[in-house]
């Protein structure tokens, strides 16, 4: 895990509260950490899938709409 830093973010407050309630988390920081962990897991999973079979090389996550070419 990397070091913690203080950030100022412009985030839709209502959306953040909805996600917080849905996930059952206590703080907004927990929500952001949870979602970042999910993305990191997805990235690792996609790397493994691409190594496993050529058929997975064209797979694109439905969660990511703007992915840089690799």
BELZI-V143448 format. One record per residue. PSI is psi in whole degrees, 0 to 359 (NA if undefined). Layout:
# BELZI-V143448
psi
PSI
PSI
This chain:
# BELZI-V143448
psi
139
175
153
138
151
133
151
123
146
102
144
110
320
318
317
318
319
315
320
315
317
317
346
34
156
327
160
326
320
322
311
316
316
313
323
320
318
316
318
319
315
318
314
319
316
322
317
318
321
328
331
322
143
337
334
350
337
355
134
135
137
347
339
117
338
88
131
146
140
NA
